[in-house]
Amino acid sequence: MGIIWTLLIGLVAGALAKLIMPGRDPGGIVVTMLLGVAGAFTAGFLGRAFGWYTEVGDGPGLIAAIVGSIILLAVYRLIVGMRTDRV
């Protein structure tokens, strides 16, 4: 049940990140879900690096997952923008 809950939260976080940062992004519901899950992992990693979360039992919430998803979306757009400028 934990995996399903993680995927649902990832879907919500990814969808909200795409709403906050509108633009042309590839993928449908699966890519949006993966963006949200990866955003939560990114937020957890950064939170542990800055000392906001402990190693065990403490992790990012929905807002942190949205922020992590926005960071990943911005990095993706930066990389794609640099790649299309060279062509």
C-alpha positions in Angstrom: 0.0 0.0 0.0 3.0 2.3 0.6 4.0 2.2 -3.0 0.6 3.1 -4.2 0.4 6.0 -1.8 3.9 7.2 -2.9 2.7 7.1 -6.6 -0.5 9.0 -5.8 1.4 11.7 -3.9 4.0 11.8 -6.7 1.2 12.3 -9.3 -0.3 15.2 -7.3 3.1 16.8 -6.7 4.2 16.4 -10.4 0.8 17.8 -11.6 1.0 20.8 -9.3 4.6 21.5 -10.3 3.6 21.5 -14.0 0.7 23.9 -13.1 3.1 26.2 -11.3 5.6 26.1 -14.2 3.5 26.0 -17.3 5.2 25.3 -20.6 5.8 22.5 -23.1 6.9 19.4 -21.3 6.9 15.8 -22.7 5.0 13.0 -21.2 1.6 12.2 -19.8 0.4 10.9 -16.5 3.3 8.4 -16.0 6.0 11.1 -16.6 4.2 13.5 -14.3 4.0 10.8 -11.6 7.7 10.0 -12.0 8.5 13.7 -11.9 6.7 14.0 -8.5 8.3 10.9 -7.0 11.8 12.1 -8.2 11.0 15.5 -6.8 10.2 14.0 -3.4 13.5 12.1 -3.5 15.3 15.3 -4.5 13.6 17.3 -1.6 14.6 14.5 0.8 18.2 14.5 -0.4 18.5 18.3 -0.1 16.7 18.3 3.2 19.1 15.7 4.7 22.1 17.6 3.2 21.0 20.9 4.9 20.1 19.1 8.1 16.3 19.7 7.9 15.5 16.0 8.0 17.0 13.2 10.0 18.1 10.0 8.4 15.4 7.7 9.9 11.7 8.4 9.9 11.7 11.9 8.7 11.0 12.9 5.1 9.6 15.5 2.8 5.9 16.3 2.6 3.8 17.3 -0.3 5.1 20.9 -0.5 8.7 19.8 -0.4 7.9 17.2 -3.1 6.4 20.0 -5.2 9.5 22.2 -4.7 11.7 19.3 -5.6 9.6 18.6 -8.7 9.9 22.3 -9.7 13.7 22.1 -9.3 13.9 19.0 -11.5 11.6 20.6 -14.1 13.7 23.7 -14.2 16.9 21.7 -14.7 15.2 19.6 -17.4 14.2 22.8 -19.3 17.7 24.3 -18.9 19.3 21.2 -20.3 16.8 20.9 -23.2 17.2 24.7 -23.9 21.0 24.4 -24.1 20.7 21.4 -26.4 18.3 23.0 -28.8 20.4 26.2 -29.0 23.4 24.2 -30.3 21.4 22.7 -33.2 
